[in-house]
Amino acid sequence: MVTHVSAEVRGDERGALLSFLAEQRGGIRRAVLGLTEEQAASRPSASELSLAGLVKHAAEVEQYWVARAKGEPPAIQRDQSNWHETFQLVGDETVASQLAYGEEVAAETEKFLRSVPSLDDTFALPDQPWFPPKGRVSMRWLALHLIRETARHAGHADIVRESLDGKTAFELVALAGK
């Protein structure tokens, strides 16, 4: 299992942002290490979240934001009637297929953020009531938002995994290193 994207630490801002994002993605990926499909899909805590769902959701959300920054439609269209499907595997989706999708998304994010002329370049926020009207944000904001979103879900994954079998994030880092 790949545990990080090639976000090379170069001492520059883009490299640092991509490295922090890769680190948080790794936390989500490691949370499913050694689990069966059934274990990964289970919801052992008070939350409705499963590890499989978190793996899927993190990749879909990252892809959505990068597509938005590029001015493209997201690869997977969601509306109010099927938003919950971002948090659960459906059809023939598996943990392995979602991990692979996440790796593709991560590579695209890195390629995109390394290619934009400036992290100060902007794009429009969605027209949603929780965003400022006609708001624009920078590519730097995008990277920081992805780090924040991914870190939040990596924390969720820690709790779900520990509720499932008692393994902590530190134990999973050690297991992944073997």
Buried (B, 14 or more C-beta within 10 A) or exposed (E): EEBBBEBBEEEEEBBBBBBBBBBBBBBBBBBBBEBEBEBBBBBBBEEEBBBBBBBBBBBBBBBBBBBBBEEEEBBBEEEEEEEEBBBBBEEEBBBEEBBEBBBEBBEBBBEBBEEBEEBEEBBEBEEEEEEEEEEEBBBBBBBBBBBEBBBEBBBBBBBBBBBBEEBEBEBBBEEBEE
